[in-house]
Every structure is written in structure tokens, then in C-alpha cells.
Amino acid sequence: MKRKITSLFTIATTLIMLTPLSSAAEPDVNLESESGIVIDANTGKVLNETNSKKRMYPASITKIMTAIVAIEKGDLNETVTVSEKARDVIGTRVYLEEGEKVPLKKLIQGTMINSGNDAAIAIAEHVAGSTDQFANLMNTFAEEKIGVTDSHFVNPHGLFDKSHYTTAYDMAKITQYAMNNQVFRDIVSTKKLNWKGKSWETTLYNHNRLLWRYKGANGVKNGWIDQSGHTLVTSAKRGDTELLAVVLKAKGKESSYQDTMNLLDFGFEHYQSQTIPKGKNYRYEDKHFTLTEPFSFTYQKDAPLTKEVTASGWLRISSEGSLINQTKLNDTSQTTSAEQPQAVKHEEKEEQQDNPALGSFLTWFIGLFQ
């Protein structure tokens, strides 16, 4: 009898693990690009992806990394002296002259809006002393500051090198980090900029045409070289929801735009995010808790949400029995607050399962042997 119970319990547990929490099937996003991803910019939740962990050549979206490193490690008001190496680089430029003196912030603008390879080299040499040392700084920054581990940069501009690679997932995380910097955000959302240099005076127009063509688009960078095909990173915000899409090795520029719009459309159609501001108070029986940092979560549209507070002070957000996100609250039971704590549904035991169907199943299962 004991062996029979054990076997049945094993089968039952397996069935529970294999049973989906939601019967709603998410449609696929068909991409022409070899790799692509769309994430929620607030939470980092992956909403849809295709080959997002495959190593690819990034081309000029490399400059997203260049820009955020320069902004955080450099002084935007410092004057940069342009070198011969910067002047002579191939590819897209802002036509800097050797010896020309340019503010660091203006070089970042030229790098991100007009994809200036010469500006990228001038930035790297100024911030780190050389392009090689700057590449080392990029790699250290990416791994230690942002937490991505499947990218390797050898230059600040993205011209081809077989050792210079990234993934769609890594670029999404890098951009998510960068977009939290207001200077970066302002630069990559700039549609046009009057440019007055020593040898070139013009109006720069952002190379990412989705800034004009897609509702809510507010960044960030595109690129192209033969080996990478067309690459594109785009952010867009509608209401409280902001998404980031990355496509790598698209067949053409228009294909990269269409794939990006398909990913963003999918995200906005099926998901939304919500942020609870810090300072919100909760209670569990006679215990009081406070949210010390803004807490964001992403969920499927129209899905019912459940907020639960545990005895030890965890705030958990669930939908239809599936845990979406959770955060630890600060115990303020010994202090008073002007704001009345919010009473929410709470768990009687912290170890209670997130799937409500589990309790009913176990009750039925145990009843078989009573």
C-alpha cells in the first residue's frame, strides 16, 4: 500500500509540474531577422525572443555601450582634442579634423545621432587613453556594472572584428541600463541636431527612422556592416509601459524596422507594466511593512492580479496562481505612519504554494486514502 501511495504521489507531482498555469497561448512573432527580442524596460521581463542568446556581430549599436560608458566615466563638459586616428577612420563620420577641440557631450551626440565613427574614437581615446583601453573598460563595465556576460567589445564603433560580438539579449539589457540615465535618454531621443564643426556645418538627422514612424518611439540606435547585416535597437513608451526591442542580422533596413515594429506591437498588445511607488504601507495582521524602493512588475493585459503579503514581509504579485514578481518589505511595526497601511490578501503561511489549484488537488488526492 505504501509503495502504491508513493507511486501515485510521484505521478501526481509530475502532472502538476507539467500542467500550464494558464491556458492562453501566446502568438509567435515571425521575424526575418536572425535574432530578436522584446523586453519590458522597467522590469527586464522577456516578452518574446528568437535566438536571443546567439552571438552576433553588432555593428554600430556598439555605440550604445560607448555612449553610456563615456557618460558615466567621463566629464561631459571636458574638451576633447581629436587625433589623427579619429580623423582617418573609415565609415560614417561627423568629419572631425585632427587637432579640433570638441566638448565630450557633443561627441556623444555625433556618435549616437549620426553614428560618427570618428567621434567614437575621439571619445575612447579621451576617456581611457586609447581605443584598446576603452574596449577593456567597456567589457568590465558590461560585466560588472550591467551584468551581461555574453558580449565582447574590441572597439568603440562596431566596425568588424571577429572577436567583437554580442547577443540580442545582452544588447537589450545594456540598453535597459543606459536608458535609466537621463543624459543618454535625451541624446538618443533627439531627432535632429544642428552641427557646427571645424570643417562640417549641417543638420544631423537621427539614423533611426522609427523615431518618426512608430508611435511612442524614443530611441535608440541602428547599425550596419556586411558581416552583421542590419542591426537595430529601439525603445518605445506608451502610457506607463516602456519596451525595448533588438533585432540582429536583418535582411535590409526596412526589414529591421518591420521586425522591430512587430516585436513592439506584440509587447504593447499583450503586456503592460505597473510600478508601485516607494513609501507604500502594508500590513499582515498586527505587523506593518513599508515598500522602500519602487516596485515594478509586468503582466498580461486583462489578467486578474492578486497582491499578497507574507508574515515575514514579502509582497507578492500573482496572476491566476502564477507568481509574477515579489519584493521584500521593510518591517515598520515599531514605528507609526501618517498613511493608513493597506490591507491586502495575505498568506497564512509563507510557504503556501502560489498555485491555488494545488491545494484542491492535494485535498482530493489525500482523500483517496481516507
C-alpha positions in Angstrom: 0.0 0.0 0.0 2.9 2.3 0.9 4.5 1.7 -2.5 1.2 2.4 -4.2 0.8 5.7 -2.4 4.4 6.7 -3.3 3.9 5.8 -7.0 0.6 7.7 -7.2 2.2 10.8 -5.5 5.1 10.7 -8.0 2.6 10.6 -10.9 0.5 13.4 -9.4 3.5 15.6 -8.8 4.7 15.1 -12.4 1.2 16.1 -13.7 1.2 19.2 -11.6 4.6 20.3 -12.9 3.5 19.7 -16.5 0.2 21.4 -16.2 0.4 25.0 -17.5 -0.7 27.8 -15.2 -2.6 29.5 -18.0 -4.3 28.0 -21.0 -3.9 31.2 -23.0 -1.4 30.6 -25.9 0.8 33.5 -26.9 1.2 34.0 -30.6 4.7 33.9 -32.1 6.3 36.9 -33.7 7.7 35.9 -37.1 11.0 37.6 -37.8 13.0 37.9 -40.9 16.0 38.9 -38.7 18.2 36.1 -37.5 17.9 37.2 -33.9 15.4 39.3 -32.0 14.0 40.1 -28.6 11.5 42.5 -26.9 11.6 43.2 -23.1 9.8 45.4 -20.7 12.2 48.3 -20.0 11.1 48.6 -16.4 11.3 45.0 -15.2 13.6 43.4 -17.8 10.9 40.7 -18.4 11.4 39.0 -21.8 8.1 39.2 -23.7 9.2 37.4 -26.9 12.5 36.3 -28.3 14.1 34.4 -31.2 17.7 33.2 -30.9 18.3 36.0 -28.4 21.3 34.3 -26.8 23.1 33.6 -30.1 26.4 35.5 -30.5 26.2 38.0 -33.4 28.1 41.0 -34.8 26.5 44.2 -33.5 27.9 46.9 -36.0 27.1 50.4 -34.8 24.7 49.5 -32.0 28.0 49.0 -30.2 27.9 52.8 -29.7 25.1 52.4 -27.1 27.8 50.8 -24.9 30.3 53.5 -25.9 27.9 56.3 -25.0 26.9 55.1 -21.6 30.5 54.4 -20.6 31.5 57.9 -21.7 28.6 59.5 -19.9 29.3 57.7 -16.6 33.1 57.6 -16.7 33.8 60.9 -18.4 33.2 64.6 -17.8 30.7 65.9 -20.3 32.0 69.4 -20.1 35.6 68.5 -20.8 37.2 69.4 -24.2 38.4 66.6 -26.3 41.3 67.0 -28.8 40.7 65.0 -32.0 43.6 62.7 -33.0 44.8 61.7 -36.5 43.5 58.2 -35.8 40.0 59.5 -35.2 40.1 61.7 -38.3 41.2 58.9 -40.6 38.7 56.2 -39.5 36.5 54.6 -42.3 32.8 54.5 -42.4 30.2 57.1 -41.2 31.7 60.2 -39.7 30.9 63.7 -38.5 34.1 64.9 -40.3 36.3 65.9 -37.4 39.6 67.4 -38.1 42.9 66.4 -36.4 43.5 68.9 -33.6 39.9 70.0 -33.5 38.6 70.6 -30.0 35.1 69.4 -29.2 33.2 69.0 -25.9 32.7 65.4 -24.9 28.9 65.7 -24.8 28.9 66.9 -28.4 31.0 63.9 -29.5 28.5 61.6 -27.8 25.7 63.3 -29.7 27.6 62.9 -33.0 28.2 59.3 -32.2 24.6 58.4 -31.4 22.6 60.7 -33.8 24.9 60.5 -36.9 26.8 57.3 -35.9 30.1 59.0 -36.2 33.0 56.5 -36.1 35.5 59.4 -35.7 33.6 60.8 -32.7 33.5 57.3 -31.1 37.3 57.0 -31.4 37.8 60.5 -30.0 35.6 59.6 -27.1 37.5 56.4 -26.4 40.9 58.0 -26.5 39.9 60.8 -24.3 38.1 58.7 -21.6 40.6 55.8 -21.5 43.8 56.9 -23.3 43.4 54.5 -26.2 40.7 52.5 -28.1 42.2 49.3 -26.7 42.0 50.5 -23.1 38.5 51.8 -23.7 37.4 48.4 -25.0 38.7 46.9 -21.8 36.6 49.4 -19.9 33.6 48.6 -22.0 33.9 44.9 -21.2 34.5 45.4 -17.5 31.5 47.9 -17.4 29.2 45.4 -19.2 30.0 42.5 -16.9 30.4 44.2 -13.5 28.0 47.2 -13.8 25.3 45.8 -16.1 25.7 42.1 -15.5 25.9 40.8 -19.1 28.4 38.1 -19.8 28.0 37.0 -23.4 29.4 40.1 -25.2 32.9 41.1 -26.0 33.9 44.5 -27.4 37.2 45.4 -29.1 36.4 48.8 -30.4 34.1 51.8 -29.7 32.4 52.0 -33.1 31.4 48.4 -34.2 33.5 48.1 -37.3 34.0 44.4 -38.0 36.3 42.2 -35.9 35.7 38.5 -35.4 36.3 39.0 -31.6 33.7 41.8 -31.4 30.3 40.3 -30.7 27.1 40.5 -28.6 23.7 38.9 -28.3 20.2 40.4 -28.7 19.6 39.6 -25.0 22.8 41.4 -23.9 22.0 44.4 -26.0 18.5 44.6 -24.5 20.0 44.6 -21.0 22.7 47.1 -21.9 20.1 49.4 -23.4 17.8 48.9 -20.4 20.6 50.1 -18.1 21.6 53.0 -20.4 18.0 54.3 -20.7 18.0 54.9 -16.9 20.5 57.7 -17.5 18.7 60.9 -18.4 21.6 62.3 -20.5 21.7 59.2 -22.6 17.9 59.1 -22.9 17.8 62.7 -24.1 20.5 62.2 -26.7 19.1 59.0 -28.2 15.6 60.6 -28.5 16.9 63.6 -30.4 15.5 63.6 -33.9 17.7 66.3 -35.4 20.6 68.5 -34.2 22.4 71.5 -35.7 26.1 70.6 -36.0 28.8 73.1 -36.4 32.3 71.7 -36.7 35.6 72.9 -37.9 35.1 71.5 -41.4 31.4 70.5 -41.5 28.3 72.5 -40.7 25.0 70.8 -41.2 21.8 69.4 -39.5 22.2 65.9 -38.2 19.1 63.7 -38.5 18.9 60.6 -36.4 19.5 57.4 -38.4 16.8 55.5 -36.5 13.7 56.4 -38.7 11.3 54.7 -36.2 11.6 57.9 -34.2 9.3 59.4 -36.8 7.4 56.3 -37.9 6.5 54.4 -34.7 4.1 55.8 -32.0 5.9 56.3 -28.7 9.4 55.6 -30.1 12.1 57.4 -28.1 15.4 55.8 -29.0 18.0 54.3 -29.6 20.4 53.2 -32.4 20.8 51.3 -35.6 23.8 49.9 -37.5 25.1 48.0 -40.5 28.2 46.3 -41.8 28.4 43.5 -44.3 29.2 40.8 -41.7 26.4 41.9 -39.3 23.6 42.8 -41.7 21.3 45.5 -40.4 21.0 45.8 -36.6 18.6 47.9 -34.6 17.8 48.7 -31.0 14.6 50.7 -30.4 12.7 51.8 -27.3 9.1 53.0 -27.2 6.8 54.1 -24.4 3.0 54.1 -24.3 1.4 55.1 -21.1 3.3 53.6 -18.2 4.7 50.8 -20.3 8.1 51.1 -22.0 9.5 48.4 -24.2 12.9 47.7 -25.7 13.3 45.7 -29.0 16.5 44.4 -30.5 16.9 42.8 -34.0 20.2 41.5 -35.3 21.2 40.5 -38.8 18.1 41.7 -40.6 18.0 41.3 -44.4 17.6 45.0 -45.0 16.9 48.3 -43.3 13.2 48.1 -43.9 13.2 44.5 -42.7 14.8 45.6 -39.5 12.2 48.3 -39.0 9.3 45.9 -39.7 10.7 43.2 -37.4 11.1 45.8 -34.7 7.6 47.1 -35.1 6.2 43.5 -35.0 8.1 42.9 -31.7 6.9 46.2 -30.1 3.3 45.7 -31.4 3.3 42.2 -29.8 4.5 43.6 -26.4 2.1 46.5 -26.3 -0.8 44.3 -27.4 -0.3 41.6 -24.8 1.5 43.1 -21.8 1.6 46.1 -19.6 3.7 47.1 -16.6 2.8 48.7 -13.3 5.0 50.4 -10.7 4.1 50.7 -7.0 5.9 53.8 -5.6 8.2 53.6 -2.6 6.7 54.5 0.7 3.5 52.4 0.2 2.5 50.8 3.5 1.1 47.3 4.0 0.1 45.1 7.0 -0.1 41.5 7.9 -2.3 41.0 10.9 -0.7 43.3 13.5 2.6 43.7 11.5 3.3 46.8 9.5 5.6 46.9 6.4 6.8 49.6 4.0 8.0 49.5 0.4 11.4 51.2 0.4 12.0 51.2 -3.3 9.7 51.5 -6.4 8.5 48.0 -7.3 7.7 47.2 -10.9 6.0 44.2 -12.4 4.9 43.1 -15.9 1.8 41.1 -16.6 -0.5 40.0 -19.4 -3.2 42.5 -20.2 -6.6 41.9 -18.6 -5.2 39.2 -16.3 -6.5 39.4 -12.7 -3.8 40.4 -10.2 -3.5 39.3 -6.6 -1.3 41.1 -4.0 -0.2 39.0 -1.1 1.9 39.9 2.0 3.6 37.2 4.0 4.2 37.1 7.7 7.9 37.8 7.1 7.2 40.8 4.9 7.3 39.7 1.3 5.0 41.5 -1.2 4.0 39.0 -3.9 2.2 39.8 -7.1 0.4 36.8 -8.7 -2.0 36.2 -11.6 -4.2 33.2 -11.9 -2.0 31.3 -9.5 1.3 32.2 -11.1 3.9 34.3 -9.3 4.8 37.4 -11.4 7.2 39.2 -9.1 8.0 39.7 -5.4 9.9 42.1 -3.2 11.0 42.3 0.4 9.2 44.9 2.5 10.7 46.8 5.4 9.3 45.9 8.8 8.0 49.1 10.4 5.8 47.6 13.1 7.6 49.6 15.8 7.0 52.9 14.1 3.9 54.9 13.2 2.9 56.2 9.8 0.7 59.0 8.8 -0.6 56.8 6.0 -3.0 54.0 6.9 -1.4 50.7 5.9 -3.0 48.9 3.0 -4.7 45.7 3.9 -4.3 43.1 1.2 -4.9 39.4 0.9 -2.2 37.7 2.8 -0.8 34.2 3.1 -1.4 32.3 6.3 1.9 30.6 5.9 4.8 31.9 3.9 5.5 28.5 2.3 2.0 28.4 0.9 2.0 27.4 -2.8 1.5 30.1 -5.4 -0.8 27.8 -7.5 -4.3 27.8 -5.9 -5.2 24.7 -7.8 -2.5 22.7 -5.9 -4.4 22.9 -2.6 -7.6 21.5 -4.2 -5.7 18.7 -5.9 -3.9 17.6 -2.8 -7.2 17.6 -0.8 -8.7 15.3 -3.4 -5.5 13.2 -3.6 -5.3 12.6 0.1 -9.0 11.8 0.2 -8.4 8.8 -1.9 -6.7 7.1 1.0 -9.0 8.1 3.8 
